[in-house]
Amino acid sequence: MTAEGFAVGWPGRGEPVAPGADGPAPTLGAVFPFGAQSPASAEGGTNSGRFGVSGAVLIGDGGRISEAAPTLTGLGLDPVRSAQLVYLDPPYNRGGSFDGYHDNMPRHDWLTYIEARLRVAHDLLADTGSVWVHLDDAEAHRVRCLLDEVFGVESFIADLTVESNPKGRQLDRYFAGSHDRLMVYARDPEQVVLEGGIAAAVNPSDFPHVDADGVNYRLLPLRNTNKRFNPRTTPTMTYPLYGDPETGVVAVDPAPGLVEVSPVFGDLTPAVWRWSRDTARERVGDLVCRTVNGRSGRRVDVYQRDRHEAGRVKKLKTIWLSEEVGSTDTARADLRAAGVDGFRTPKPLALMRRIIELASSPGDLVVDLFAGSGSTAVAARDLGRRWVVVERNPDTVRDVLLPRLGASSA
Ligand SMILES: C[S@@+](CC[C@H](N)C(=O)[O-])C[C@H]1O[C@@H](n2cnc3c(N)ncnc32)[C@H](O)[C@@H]1O
């Protein structure tokens, strides 16, 4: 039971599962020397492996990863309370059977199996870390409840919709399934370090003007457009500014030739500014006075010059389209491009890169307890993260994961 008194139940919950019921304790399948595949990015890390090791592939049950902790510690990859990102992409329990694994456990057993791995993920994460759980609508709603319980309701970050099959699965019974769910929770909501935005999401055409320094910018109303904020609710944010709509000049104090401008909504009811008077004084050079044709006729207003500067990011939406992050088809193409075939449910590299970039920094440790074809390992390696991935099926490791990483079994 959590602090909020929130818990879900199912028959068999809490009953012990025999060690080894879901595969043996993980043993080392291969170790990757630091920088061997991606020297430039890997060496940029702030938290690099102490022993010259950037990554490790383990063969066995990801739920038993702590049994491999002594070995991983020896390599400088101890994941306990130090992973910045734990990614879980388990069998979705849709009833299918794939090349290397079955996807049809009885629901109650599957929930017990997932709960155990959520608790393992919780134990692996650093205070600044986050867990990302990839499922589809077969079980996602039950796992959201479990995540609330294991990580805490207040640790919820996002429940993302990821388009995985843009054509839709026409063989589905009622609707053509086309998306997955990606649920994100913090280890500690007060300390989590996670970006919600990326530079690629910024659309340069949203910044149509060019300033004297050649930097593109857009004009944003300085007025707060949210009607919840008005002189009654936010009295300190209403004050007059002074401007010249011909030259664009704005001042905080009255001056000859400048007209007084107060914030108003389109219907001329009083509004408030988004900046305090002190901020307006400090950043007066970023303000522009303009005449506008509003709903209630022509009036003078004040705008903020919002520049498209290097390093600018935009928050991502909670729906991730396949044109941005790839699909199962492009993920299979990623595999074929690496000269590997025979794994039907890989995740696209573009998606894994996005997740890893949002949730971690170079040198941080990324852990995947259901490695499959190794998309997480490849993306983490290429982005200069340290990484540990665990796959239960030795054939998948031998025939897909290691060849993809360009290595043979250790
Ligand atoms: C949905 S696939 C993961 C695909 C992977 N994200 C990729 O990009 O290729 C699930 C994988 O988890 C593996 N698996 C299932 N149970 C496991 C366990 N207890 N420990 C480790 N791997 C497991 C399966 O063999 C399968 O390869």
The ligand as a Tripos MOL2 file, in Angstrom:
@<TRIPOS>MOLECULE
LIG
   27    29     1     0     0
SMALL
NO_CHARGES

@<TRIPOS>ATOM
      1 C1          9.0760   -6.4460  -27.0130 C.3       1 LIG1
      2 S1         10.5890   -7.2640  -27.0750 S.3       1 LIG1
      3 C2         11.7440   -5.9750  -26.8010 C.3       1 LIG1
      4 C3         12.1870   -5.3310  -28.0810 C.3       1 LIG1
      5 C4         13.3140   -4.3540  -27.9200 C.3       1 LIG1
      6 N1         12.9160   -3.1570  -27.2410 N.3       1 LIG1
      7 C5         13.9100   -4.0040  -29.2600 C.2       1 LIG1
      8 O1         13.9840   -2.8070  -29.6110 O.co2     1 LIG1
      9 O2         14.2880   -4.9080  -29.9940 O.co2     1 LIG1
     10 C6         10.6520   -8.1240  -25.5330 C.3       1 LIG1
     11 C7         11.9260   -8.8920  -25.3210 C.3       1 LIG1
     12 O3         12.0270   -9.2180  -23.9390 O.3       1 LIG1
     13 C8         12.5850  -10.5110  -23.8190 C.3       1 LIG1
     14 N2         12.2190  -10.9920  -22.4660 N.ar      1 LIG1
     15 C9         11.0520  -11.4990  -22.0410 C.ar      1 LIG1
     16 N3         11.1000  -11.7550  -20.7210 N.ar      1 LIG1
     17 C10        12.3300  -11.3850  -20.3040 C.ar      1 LIG1
     18 C11        12.9830  -11.4020  -19.0570 C.ar      1 LIG1
     19 N4         12.3850  -11.8570  -17.9800 N.pl3     1 LIG1
     20 N5         14.2440  -10.9340  -18.9820 N.ar      1 LIG1
     21 C12        14.8750  -10.4650  -20.1000 C.ar      1 LIG1
     22 N6         14.3110  -10.4550  -21.3170 N.ar      1 LIG1
     23 C13        13.0530  -10.8990  -21.4090 C.ar      1 LIG1
     24 C14        11.9920  -11.2810  -24.9710 C.3       1 LIG1
     25 O4         12.7670  -12.4290  -25.2540 O.3       1 LIG1
     26 C15        12.0240  -10.2290  -26.0730 C.3       1 LIG1
     27 O5         13.2290  -10.2990  -26.7790 O.3       1 LIG1
@<TRIPOS>BOND
     1     1     2 1
     2     2     3 1
     3     2    10 1
     4     3     4 1
     5     4     5 1
     6     5     6 1
     7     5     7 1
     8     7     8 2
     9     7     9 1
    10    10    11 1
    11    11    12 1
    12    11    26 1
    13    12    13 1
    14    13    14 1
    15    13    24 1
    16    14    15 ar
    17    14    23 ar
    18    15    16 ar
    19    16    17 ar
    20    17    18 ar
    21    17    23 ar
    22    18    19 1
    23    18    20 ar
    24    20    21 ar
    25    21    22 ar
    26    22    23 ar
    27    24    25 1
    28    24    26 1
    29    26    27 1
@<TRIPOS>SUBSTRUCTURE
     1 LIG1         1 GROUP 0 **** ****
